[in-house]
Amino acid sequence: MDRRWITVVLVCLGTLISYIDRGNLSIAAPVLTKELALSPEKMGLLLSAFFWSYAVCQIPAGYFVDRFGIKRSFLLALGIWSLASAAVGFASSFAAIFALRLVLGVCESIGPIASIAFIKRSFKEDEQGAPTGVYTAGALLGPGIGTLAGAAILEDHGWRNLFILTGMAGLVWLIPWQIFAQSPGAGKRQATGGFSFGTALSAPLFWAIAAGAFFYSYFWYFILTWVPTYLREAHGMSNLKMGATLGVPLAATTITNLAGGWLADRVVARGHTPLYVRKLFVTIGFLLATSLCALPLVPKEGVMPLFLLSMCGMGFAVSNYWAITHIVSPPNWIGRVIGFQNFIAQLAGVAAPIATGLLLGAQRDFTVAILCAGLAPIIALASILGGITPSSISNWRARAGAEA
């Protein structure tokens, strides 16, 4: 088997593990809130803590990956974050959990940058949708598996064992990664010339990427942080029912994600312009995702079908959303471009939990918070369609090339 694809599968599994570990806290949130007597504002801070350090470390991680490749950095990062996640099971205070979530964010910042950099450097333009779909399948399947398995562990073994078991399980991944993973440019530094963040930040293209990343991510981080609590409080669901209601749509999203990447690759391979094809698939998916706005209007039995429509629509767009970044970025810049994009995305990870906690108010009414999350993909789509164009890409590359 082509070692590129073996590495892509391992990247998918590593990404899956990362999303299980970062999502455990949202599964345990209702129990933790009671046991540690946390206010909604404090729980919002805990849910956002991961994203503080994750965001800050994106750009430094991009430089690191550009120079040293993915194998050693991913190996070290996953080992440390697994131990940090497991250690939450032994914590007994707000401060301890907050600190461990910060460590988790630092280490997990390596994952997406290294993964997308590997795909950019290892696959041709008309091949990148499918491997990107496999990579993002881990990001979509991880929350689904984490929600289903996490709810079952929480129900039978308590929140502490939820963190200990899932955290330690991630260490198993280190063995096949060390044996089989391929690292483009291993043993030598990647070229890093021709790029400066000063030039990048003065380009309208980068601000279009920033707006798209923020509002795309706001949608996801609302779902991954507060929706488990919403299902418990607004619909009175048990842990297991909540796990199935959220987990099944998240798992189904993996299928539409893979289908979107594969279908777009086939269209591009027939000679159609990659940027326009990727934008079309993103448009369809983001428009479907806005159906989340109807969530306050549906009865309990309609929640899962609505989640299926909204999340599977977003899944259809995901691989092509990230493939647009491949189109924008030359291979030796990809780590820093992804670092910038993920930095902005994680600001949404900080904002969504805190904003939702504030928007709930004393009545703990989720209506406004749901509307904000449901409309976010429309704003992201407008930024992508209007700001990422062939001319804006050419202008930015010309300016960066001239500076080099």
C-alpha positions as CSV (number, residue, x, y, z in Angstrom):
1,M,0.0,0.0,0.0
2,D,1.2,3.5,-0.8
3,R,2.8,4.9,2.3
4,R,1.2,8.3,1.7
5,W,-2.2,6.7,2.2
6,I,-1.0,4.8,5.3
7,T,0.1,8.1,6.7
8,V,-3.2,9.8,5.8
9,V,-5.1,7.0,7.6
10,L,-2.9,7.4,10.7
11,V,-3.4,11.2,10.5
12,C,-7.1,10.6,10.5
13,L,-6.9,8.4,13.6
14,G,-4.7,10.9,15.4
15,T,-7.2,13.6,14.5
16,L,-10.0,11.4,15.8
17,I,-8.2,11.0,19.1
18,S,-7.6,14.7,19.4
19,Y,-11.3,15.5,19.0
20,I,-12.3,12.8,21.5
21,D,-9.9,14.3,24.0
22,R,-10.9,17.9,23.5
23,G,-14.6,17.0,23.5
24,N,-14.6,15.0,26.7
25,L,-15.2,18.1,28.8
26,S,-18.5,19.0,27.0
27,I,-19.8,15.5,27.6
28,A,-18.9,15.7,31.3
29,A,-20.0,19.3,31.7
30,P,-23.5,18.8,33.2
31,V,-22.0,16.4,35.9
32,L,-18.9,18.6,36.5
33,T,-21.1,21.7,36.9
34,K,-23.0,20.1,39.8
35,E,-20.0,18.4,41.5
36,L,-17.8,21.4,41.4
37,A,-20.6,23.9,41.8
38,L,-19.7,25.9,38.7
39,S,-21.7,28.7,37.3
40,P,-22.5,28.8,33.6
41,E,-19.8,31.6,33.2
42,K,-17.1,29.4,34.8
43,M,-18.1,26.4,32.8
44,G,-17.9,28.6,29.7
45,L,-14.3,29.5,30.7
46,L,-13.4,25.8,31.2
47,L,-14.9,24.9,27.8
48,S,-13.0,27.7,26.1
49,A,-9.6,27.2,27.9
50,F,-8.4,24.6,25.4
51,F,-8.9,27.1,22.6
52,W,-6.9,29.8,24.3
53,S,-3.5,28.0,24.1
54,Y,-4.5,26.1,20.9
55,A,-5.0,29.5,19.2
56,V,-1.9,31.1,20.5
57,C,0.3,28.2,19.4
58,Q,-1.0,27.9,15.8
59,I,1.4,30.3,14.2
60,P,4.5,29.0,16.1
61,A,3.4,25.4,15.3
62,G,3.2,26.4,11.6
63,Y,6.8,27.5,11.5
64,F,7.9,24.3,13.4
65,V,6.1,22.0,10.9
66,D,7.4,23.8,7.9
67,R,10.9,23.2,9.1
68,F,10.8,19.8,10.6
69,G,7.9,17.8,9.1
70,I,5.1,15.9,10.8
71,K,6.5,12.7,12.2
72,R,8.4,13.7,15.3
73,S,6.2,16.7,16.1
74,F,3.0,14.7,15.9
75,L,4.5,11.8,17.9
76,L,5.6,14.1,20.8
77,A,2.4,16.2,20.7
78,L,0.0,13.3,20.9
79,G,1.9,11.6,23.7
80,I,1.8,14.7,25.9
81,W,-1.8,15.6,25.1
82,S,-3.0,12.1,25.9
83,L,-1.4,12.2,29.3
84,A,-2.8,15.7,30.0
85,S,-6.3,14.6,29.0
86,A,-6.0,11.6,31.3
87,A,-4.8,13.7,34.2
88,V,-8.1,15.7,34.2
89,G,-9.6,12.5,35.7
90,F,-7.5,13.1,38.8
91,A,-8.1,16.9,39.1
92,S,-10.4,18.2,41.8
93,S,-10.6,22.0,41.2
94,F,-11.5,24.5,38.5
95,A,-7.9,25.7,38.4
96,A,-6.4,22.3,37.9
97,I,-8.8,21.4,35.0
98,F,-8.2,24.8,33.5
99,A,-4.4,24.3,33.5
100,L,-4.6,20.8,32.0
101,R,-6.9,22.1,29.2
102,L,-4.3,24.7,28.4
103,V,-1.7,22.0,28.1
104,L,-4.0,20.0,25.8
105,G,-4.4,23.0,23.6
106,V,-0.7,23.6,23.2
107,C,0.0,20.0,22.1
108,E,-3.0,19.6,19.9
109,S,-2.0,22.7,17.9
110,I,0.5,20.6,16.0
111,G,-2.1,18.2,14.6
112,P,-4.1,20.1,11.9
113,I,-1.1,22.0,10.6
114,A,1.0,18.9,10.2
115,S,-1.8,17.0,8.6
116,I,-2.7,19.5,6.0
117,A,0.9,20.2,5.2
118,F,1.5,16.5,4.6
119,I,-1.4,16.4,2.1
120,K,-0.3,19.5,0.3
121,R,3.2,18.3,-0.1
122,S,2.3,14.7,-1.0
123,F,-0.7,14.9,-3.4
124,K,-1.3,16.7,-6.6
125,E,-4.1,19.4,-6.8
126,D,-6.7,17.1,-8.4
127,E,-6.0,14.4,-5.7
128,Q,-6.2,16.6,-2.6
129,G,-9.9,16.4,-2.0
130,A,-10.0,12.7,-1.1
131,P,-7.0,12.7,1.4
132,T,-8.3,15.9,2.9
133,G,-11.7,14.2,3.3
134,V,-10.0,11.3,5.1
135,Y,-8.2,13.7,7.4
136,T,-11.3,15.7,8.2
137,A,-13.2,12.5,8.7
138,G,-11.2,12.1,11.9
139,A,-12.3,15.6,13.0
140,L,-15.9,14.7,12.3
141,L,-15.9,11.1,13.5
142,G,-14.0,11.9,16.7
143,P,-16.8,14.0,18.2
144,G,-19.4,11.3,17.1
145,I,-17.5,8.4,18.6
146,G,-16.5,10.5,21.6
147,T,-20.1,11.5,22.3
148,L,-21.4,8.0,22.0
149,A,-18.6,6.3,23.9
150,G,-18.2,9.1,26.3
151,A,-21.8,9.2,27.3
152,A,-21.7,5.4,28.0
153,I,-18.6,5.7,30.1
154,L,-20.0,8.7,31.9
155,E,-23.2,6.8,32.7
156,D,-21.5,3.6,33.9
157,H,-18.1,4.7,35.3
158,G,-18.3,8.4,36.1
159,W,-16.6,11.5,34.7
160,R,-13.2,10.8,36.1
161,N,-12.9,7.4,34.4
162,L,-14.1,9.0,31.2
163,F,-11.0,11.2,31.0
164,I,-8.6,8.5,32.3
165,L,-9.7,5.8,29.9
166,T,-9.9,7.9,26.7
167,G,-6.7,9.7,27.5
168,M,-4.6,6.6,28.0
169,A,-6.2,4.9,25.0
170,G,-4.6,7.5,22.7
171,L,-1.1,6.3,23.6
172,V,-1.7,3.1,21.6
173,W,-1.6,5.2,18.4
174,L,2.1,6.1,19.0
175,I,3.2,2.6,18.0
176,P,2.0,2.4,14.4
177,W,2.8,6.1,13.9
178,Q,6.4,5.5,14.8
179,I,6.6,2.5,12.5
180,F,4.7,3.4,9.4
181,A,4.3,7.2,9.1
182,Q,6.0,9.0,6.3
183,S,7.3,12.5,6.7
184,P,8.0,14.6,3.5
185,G,11.3,16.3,3.9
186,A,12.4,14.2,6.8
187,G,15.9,14.8,7.8
188,K,16.1,18.3,6.2
189,R,14.4,21.6,6.8
190,Q,11.7,22.8,4.4
191,A,12.3,25.9,2.5
192,T,10.7,28.9,4.2
193,G,11.5,31.9,2.0
194,G,9.1,34.2,0.2
195,F,6.7,34.6,3.1
196,S,6.1,37.2,5.7
197,F,3.1,37.8,7.9
198,G,3.4,41.5,7.2
199,T,2.8,40.9,3.5
200,A,0.1,38.4,4.2
201,L,-1.8,40.5,6.7
202,S,-1.9,43.4,4.3
203,A,-3.6,41.3,1.6
204,P,-7.5,41.2,1.4
205,L,-7.2,37.5,0.7
206,F,-6.0,36.7,4.2
207,W,-8.8,38.7,5.8
208,A,-11.3,36.7,3.7
209,I,-9.6,33.5,5.0
210,A,-9.8,34.9,8.5
211,A,-13.5,35.7,8.4
212,G,-14.3,32.4,6.8
213,A,-12.3,30.5,9.4
214,F,-13.9,32.3,12.3
215,F,-17.5,31.9,11.4
216,Y,-17.1,28.3,10.0
217,S,-15.5,27.4,13.3
218,Y,-18.0,29.2,15.5
219,F,-20.7,26.8,14.1
220,W,-18.7,23.7,15.0
221,Y,-17.5,24.9,18.4
222,F,-21.0,25.8,19.5
223,I,-22.1,22.3,18.7
224,L,-19.1,20.6,20.3
225,T,-19.2,22.6,23.5
226,W,-22.7,23.5,24.5
227,V,-25.1,21.3,22.6
228,P,-24.7,18.3,25.0
229,T,-25.9,20.6,27.8
230,Y,-28.7,22.0,25.6
231,L,-30.0,18.5,25.0
232,R,-29.9,17.7,28.7
233,E,-31.6,20.9,29.8
234,A,-34.0,21.9,27.0
235,H,-35.2,18.3,26.2
236,G,-34.5,16.4,29.4
237,M,-32.4,13.8,27.7
238,S,-30.4,11.2,29.6
239,N,-26.7,10.8,29.0
240,L,-27.2,7.9,26.6
241,K,-30.0,9.6,24.7
242,M,-27.9,12.8,24.4
243,G,-25.0,10.8,23.2
244,A,-27.0,9.1,20.4
245,T,-28.8,12.3,19.4
246,L,-25.6,14.2,18.8
247,G,-23.2,11.3,18.1
248,V,-25.2,9.7,15.2
249,P,-25.3,12.9,13.1
250,L,-21.7,13.6,13.8
251,A,-20.8,10.1,12.6
252,A,-23.0,10.5,9.5
253,T,-21.2,13.7,8.8
254,T,-18.1,11.6,8.1
255,I,-19.8,10.0,5.1
256,T,-20.9,13.3,3.5
257,N,-17.4,14.7,4.2
258,L,-15.7,11.8,2.3
259,A,-18.3,12.0,-0.5
260,G,-17.8,15.7,-0.9
261,G,-14.1,15.4,-1.2
262,W,-14.2,12.4,-3.6
263,L,-16.9,13.9,-5.9
264,A,-15.1,17.3,-6.1
265,D,-11.9,15.5,-7.1
266,R,-13.7,13.7,-9.9
267,V,-15.1,17.0,-11.2
268,V,-11.7,18.7,-11.0
269,A,-10.1,15.7,-12.8
270,R,-12.4,16.3,-15.7
271,G,-10.8,19.6,-16.4
272,H,-12.9,22.1,-14.3
273,T,-11.3,24.9,-12.4
274,P,-10.4,23.6,-8.9
275,L,-11.2,26.9,-7.1
276,Y,-14.7,27.1,-8.6
277,V,-15.5,23.4,-7.9
278,R,-14.4,23.7,-4.3
279,K,-16.5,26.8,-3.8
280,L,-19.6,25.2,-5.3
281,F,-19.4,22.3,-2.8
282,V,-18.7,24.7,0.1
283,T,-21.8,26.8,-0.9
284,I,-24.1,23.8,-1.0
285,G,-22.9,22.5,2.4
286,F,-22.9,25.8,4.2
287,L,-26.4,26.7,3.1
288,L,-27.7,23.3,4.4
289,A,-25.8,23.9,7.7
290,T,-27.9,27.0,8.4
291,S,-30.9,24.8,9.1
292,L,-29.6,24.7,12.6
293,C,-31.5,28.0,13.1
294,A,-34.7,25.9,13.3
295,L,-33.6,23.9,16.3
296,P,-35.6,25.9,18.9
297,L,-38.8,25.3,16.9
298,V,-38.6,21.5,16.6
299,P,-39.9,19.0,19.2
300,K,-37.7,16.5,20.9
301,E,-38.3,13.8,18.2
302,G,-37.2,16.2,15.5
303,V,-33.9,17.2,17.0
304,M,-31.8,14.3,15.5
305,P,-33.2,14.7,11.9
306,L,-32.4,18.4,12.0
307,F,-28.9,17.7,13.3
308,L,-28.5,15.2,10.4
309,L,-29.5,17.8,7.8
310,S,-27.4,20.6,9.3
311,M,-24.2,18.7,10.2
312,C,-24.2,16.5,7.1
313,G,-24.5,19.6,5.0
314,M,-21.5,21.1,6.8
315,G,-19.7,17.8,6.4
316,F,-20.3,17.9,2.6
317,A,-18.4,21.2,2.6
318,V,-15.6,20.5,5.0
319,S,-13.0,18.7,2.8
320,N,-13.4,21.3,0.1
321,Y,-13.3,24.1,2.5
322,W,-9.8,22.9,3.6
323,A,-8.8,22.1,0.0
324,I,-9.3,25.8,-0.9
325,T,-6.4,26.4,1.5
326,H,-4.2,24.1,-0.6
327,I,-5.1,26.1,-3.7
328,V,-4.2,29.4,-2.0
329,S,-0.8,28.2,-0.5
330,P,2.5,27.2,-2.2
331,P,3.8,24.0,-0.6
332,N,6.6,25.6,1.4
333,W,4.1,28.2,3.0
334,I,1.3,25.8,3.9
335,G,2.2,25.4,7.5
336,R,2.2,29.1,8.2
337,V,-1.0,29.7,6.2
338,I,-2.7,26.9,8.1
339,G,-1.3,28.3,11.3
340,F,-2.8,31.7,10.6
341,Q,-6.1,30.1,9.6
342,N,-6.3,27.9,12.6
343,F,-5.3,30.8,14.9
344,I,-8.4,32.7,13.7
345,A,-10.5,29.6,13.9
346,Q,-9.6,29.0,17.5
347,L,-10.6,32.5,18.4
348,A,-14.0,31.2,17.6
349,G,-13.3,28.3,19.9
350,V,-12.7,30.8,22.7
351,A,-15.6,33.0,21.7
352,A,-18.4,30.4,21.1
353,P,-18.4,28.8,24.6
354,I,-18.1,32.2,26.5
355,A,-20.6,34.0,24.3
356,T,-23.1,31.1,24.7
357,G,-22.7,31.1,28.4
358,L,-23.4,34.8,28.5
359,L,-26.3,34.6,26.0
360,L,-28.1,32.0,28.1
361,G,-29.0,34.5,30.8
362,A,-30.7,33.7,34.0
363,Q,-33.5,31.8,32.2
364,R,-30.9,29.6,30.4
365,D,-32.7,30.2,27.1
366,F,-30.6,28.8,24.1
367,T,-32.6,30.5,21.3
368,V,-30.3,33.5,20.6
369,A,-27.2,31.4,21.0
370,I,-28.5,28.8,18.4
371,L,-29.4,31.6,15.9
372,C,-25.9,33.0,16.2
373,A,-24.4,29.6,15.5
374,G,-26.8,28.8,12.7
375,L,-26.2,32.0,10.8
376,A,-22.4,31.8,11.2
377,P,-22.0,29.6,8.0
378,I,-23.7,32.3,5.9
379,I,-21.1,34.9,6.9
380,A,-18.3,32.4,6.3
381,L,-19.7,31.7,2.9
382,A,-19.9,35.3,1.9
383,S,-16.3,35.8,2.9
384,I,-15.1,32.8,0.9
385,L,-17.1,33.6,-2.2
386,G,-16.2,37.3,-2.2
387,G,-12.7,37.4,-0.9
388,I,-11.0,34.2,-2.3
389,T,-10.8,34.7,-6.0
390,P,-8.2,33.9,-8.7
391,S,-7.1,37.6,-8.9
392,S,-6.7,37.9,-5.1
393,I,-4.6,34.7,-5.0
394,S,-2.4,35.9,-7.9
395,N,-2.0,39.3,-6.3
396,W,-0.9,37.9,-2.9
397,R,1.5,35.4,-4.5
398,A,3.0,38.2,-6.7
399,R,3.5,40.5,-3.7
400,A,5.1,37.7,-1.6
401,G,7.3,36.6,-4.5
402,A,8.5,40.2,-5.0
403,E,9.3,40.5,-1.4
404,A,11.3,37.2,-1.5
